[in-house]
Amino acid sequence: MAVSLLVGSMALAACAGPGREVDGDDVARIEQSLTNGSELAWELVQAEARVAARCMEDAGFEVHHPFLLHGSMYPDRFEGFASPYSRIPTVEQAEKFAFGQWVFHTETPAAEAMRTDPDYLAFVADDMGWSDPAEDTVYQEWQAQDQEYRDAWEEAFYGPERFAYNQAMNEAFEADPDAEFDPGPQPPFGGCELETLEIVYDGPGHRETDGEDVWHRPLPETPLTWVGDGTVYEELSAQYADQEQDFLFCVQDLGYGEWEFDSLGWLPAAFYLQQLYDPVPDGEGGPEIPPLNDEAEDADDPQAYEFAMALDFAQCAETSGLRDGSEEAWAELYVAQLIDRETEIYAWEQQIKDYLANAQDHIAGP
């Protein structure tokens, strides 16, 4: 969830190395840089795809595999510091879209409208990541092409050597997914993929590993991977231990059973509600969740139950104090982990700008 931080209103100060403290100005500055870099990285993915598509169209191909055009790489999305507690809807959010699970699990005009609602999209932004719905439509067009077209497209995109390598890998896996297969070293980039990397990134990345040449896409490491959310949550939870306990007692007293925050500070609300909409056999594939209470078991209208549950959770979060300064505390704790690498964050942002300028110059070319 995107969170607007009021500079100067933060009550807590997080240590950032010996003798240093993080203040509101530090948070606002780093938050803005991370937000800019995240948005620029998504623009870069889209621009790279346009560069690759132009190359493929010059080769005579009009329908494209949209994900391959940018190497199936999606940057991390950041829209502001948001603690795990923000995944519990506020009262206003609970009244408008509950936990948002009904939006995924129902096909109604209301669900369809909610999928484009700005408030709902802000609530689920971090979970959904960057995405372009148009890619799904284009992918369906790609799937509708015959195999001869798709093979020819991939050979032109990857280049003959890498295409043959990929084909051998796929055929071996399809023949026996469990069998060992050594296709030898992967060939370097070729075709339109190589041309795109040369235009946008000034060439592919290269390193030698175990005596073999390894070629890779030269995307800069995002600062969003430098800090583990679990580490920050551990610090936050220590500050909000009493509030967490009061919240958990509150939802238990309302009949929802015994809940607990996981190591990242999340509650398994989505998995709990999935049992009402689309049960997974034997609860496979998810975390341990409280058993459904009698009201949930007998619910004729899962959506109505979700709204009632969301409102209860929202009110428990309010009365327990779980929201009292927790977003500001989370932001300061997070920035304390990054403040000593601020120059690297700035360099990352500038590098993405440079790559994006390369792509845009090519697209706007003669």
N, C-alpha and C positions, 0 to 999 in steps of 0.2 A: 504494500500500500504506500502510495506517495504521501509523505508527511511534510507539512510546512513547519519549519523550525523557527521560532521567534528568537532572533539573535538577542542575547543579553538576558533572556528569561530563564536560563538554565540554572537550576539550584545546586546541581552537583558539579564538581570538578574532578575530572579523571586524570590520573598521573600519566604523563607521557615521557618517561625517562627520568633520570635523576634531576630533581630540582625544577621540573617543567610541569605545567598544567595545561590542559586543554580548555579553551574558553569558547564562547559562542562564535567569535570571529573565526577561529580555527575550523569549527564545524561547518559554518556557512561557506567558507572558502573551499574546503576539500569536497564538501557535498556538491557544490556547483561544478567543480572540475570533473568529478566522477559522473555527474549527470550529463555534462557536455560530451565527455568521452564516450559514454554509453550510447548516446543518440548519434554521435558521429560514426561510431562503429557500425551501427545498423544502417546508416546512410551508405557507408562504404560497402557493405554486403550487397545492397541493392545496386549501387553503381558498378561494382565488379560484375554482377550478373548482366548488366546492360552492355558492358564492354565485351564480355564473352559471347553474348547473343549476337552482337554486331559481327563478330568474327565468323560465327557459325552461319549467319545469313549470307555473308559474303561467299561462303562455301556452298551455298545453295540450300540450306536447311531453314525452314520456317517455323517448325514446331520443336520446342525444346524441352529437355528435362530440367525443370526450374531449379531443383536443388543442386544438381551437378554444376550448374553455371557458376555457383559461388562455393563449390567444394563442400556443400551440405554443412557449412559452418555458420552457426548462429551465435552472435556475441551475447554475453551476459547482459541482462537488463537491469538498470538502476534508475530509480525515480525518487530517490530520497531515502534517508535512514528510517527504517521501520522495524520496531522490535517484534519478536514473536507474539507478543500480546496483542498487536494490532490485527492478528488473524482472527481474533475474537471480535465479531462485529460490534460497533457501537449501537446504542439504542436506535438511533436514526437509521443506520445501515440495516439493522435487524428488521425494522419495520418495512424497509423498502425492498430488500432482496434476501433477508435471512442470512444463511451461510453461502448462498449462491449455488447450492448443489442442484436445486430444481431446475436451474437454467440449463444445466448439462443433461439432466435425466428426463426432461419433458419436452415435448414438441407442441407447444401452444403459441398463439400469437403473443402472449405475455412474455414467454421465455425468449422468443425470437427478438422481441423489442428490447428486452433486458440485455441481450448480447452486445448491443451497441450503446448502452447507457453509459455515459462518462463516469458516473459514480461507481457503478459496478465494475467497469474496466479498470478503474484505479485500484479497487479493492483486490482484484485478482491479477494485476499486472505482473508482479514478481513471479507468480506461479506460471503464468502463461508465457512469459518471456516475449521476445520479439517474434513477430510472425506477420506474414502477409497473406490474407485469405485468398488473394488472387492466385497465389502459387498452387493452391489445391486445384483450382479450375484448370490451370495450365497443365498440371500433372495428369489430370484426367484426359486431356487432349493428347498428351504424350503416350499414355497407356493405350489409347485407341489406335495408334500407328502400328503397322505390321512390323514383325521382327526384323525384316530386312532393312527397313528405314531406321529402326532404333540401333541396329548394329552399325550401320553406316555412320549414323550421327555420333555414336560413341567413339568410333575409330577416328573420325575427324576431330573430335574434341580432345581425346587423350593422346592421339598420335598412334601409329601402328604398333610400336613396341609395347607401350603401356596397355593398349587395348588388348593385345594378345596375352599379355601377362594376366590381366584381369579376367579374361575369358577362361584361361587355364585354371585360375583359382576358383572361379565359380563352378566350372565343370567338375573339378575334383570334390568340391564341397557337396554338390548335388549328388554325386555318385556315392559318397560315404562321408557324412558330416563328422564322423568320429575318427576317420583315418588320418594318419600323418601324411602331410604333403609338403615337399620342399620345392617351390618353383624357382628358387634361386633369387638373387638380389632384384629388387624392384627397379625397373628401368627409370631413367629420369623423365621429367614431365615432357610432353610433346604436344603437337597439334594446337588447337585454340586455347587449351588450358595453359600451355606454356606462354603463348603470346599474351594472354591476359595477365599472367603473373609478371611478365616483363614490363607491361605497360603500367600496371597499377603499383607493383611492389619493387620495380627495378630488378626483377628476376626472382626465381624461387630460392628458398633457404636450402642450405647444404651443410651436412656434418658427416664425419666419419665415425661409424660405430662398429666395433669389433672388426676393423679392417675393411668394412664395406661402406660404400657411398650411400648416404641416405638423403633423399630430397624431400622437402616439406614446404608447406605453405607458410610464408614468413609473417604470420600475424603476430603482433606484439602481445606479450602476456598482459592480461588485464589486471589492474590492482584489485579488482573484485574477487580475485582468487587468493590474494595475499593473506587474508584474515579468515580464520575459521569461525563461522557463526556459533558453533558450539562453545568455543573459547569465550566469546563475548557473552553468550547467554549464561555461562557459568558464573561470570562476574555479576551480571544483572540479577540472576536468581538469588545470589547471596545477599544482595541489597533488598530484594523483594520477597524473601522467604516467607515472612508473615502474611503478606498480601496474597501470595500464591496459595498458602494453606487456607486462608479464609475463603478464597474463591472456590477451591476444591470442596471445602465443606459446604459452601453455599449450593453448588450444583448437586451435591449428594443429598442435601436436605430437601431439594426440590424433586427428588426421585429419579435422578439420572444415573445413579450408581457411582462407583469409585473411578474417578478419572485421575490422570497424572500427566504432567508435561514431560515430553521426551527430552533427549540430550540436546536438542536444538531449541527447545522451548515451545514445541508445537503440540497441539491437541489433535487426536485422531477423529475430529468431527466428521470429516468427509467420508472416512471408512465406516463410521457409525451409521451415518445416514444412507450410505450406499445399500445397506441391508434392507432398507425400505423401498428403494427404487429399483435396484438391479443387484440382487444378492449374488455374492461370489460363493461357489460351492465350498463348504467347510472353512470359509473365511480365508481362503488361500490368497497369498500375494499382498497381505497388508499387515499392519502392526496389531498388537494385542489391543482389543477394545472392550469396553464394558458391555455386558449383555444388554439387549434391548429390554426396557422396562415394560410393564403390562400395557401401558398406554400406547407405546410404540408398536408392540406386537399386535394390538387391536386396531391400529390406525387405518381407517378407510381412506384417508386423504393424506398421503405422505407429505405433500407440500404444506398443508396446514400445520402438520406436526413440526416440520422443520422451522416454520416461522415462529411457532410458540417456543420451541427449544432455543432458537437464536435469541429471542427476546429475553428469555430466562438467563442465558449465558451472559448477554450484554449487561443486564442489570446486576448480576453477580460480580462482573468485572468492575462496575461502577462502585458498588457498595463496599467491595473488599479493598478498594484503594489501588487496584492493579494498574489503573490508568494514571495515577497521580505522579506525574513527572517521569514516567517510565520511558516515554519516547525520547525525551531530552537526555535521560541517563544513558539509554542505548546508544544514541548518537555520539555522546562524549566518550563512552567506553570504546566504541568502534574507531573513532578518530584517533584515540590514544594509541591504537595499534598501527596507525598509518602515518602519524605526524612526522616521524623521523625519515619517512620516504617521500615526503611531499614533492621534492624535486623530480623524483622518478615518476610520480603521478602526472606532473606537468609535462614531462618528456613524452610519456605515453599518449597524452592528449594531443600534443603537437605532432607526433609521428602519425597518428591516425589522420589528422588534418592534411598532412603532406600526401599520404596515400590517396585520400579522397580527392585532393586537387589533381593528382595524376589522372585518376579515372575521369573526373569531370572535364579536364582539358582535352582528353581523347574523345569523349562523347561530343563535345562542342566543336571538335576539329573541323577541318575543311570538308 
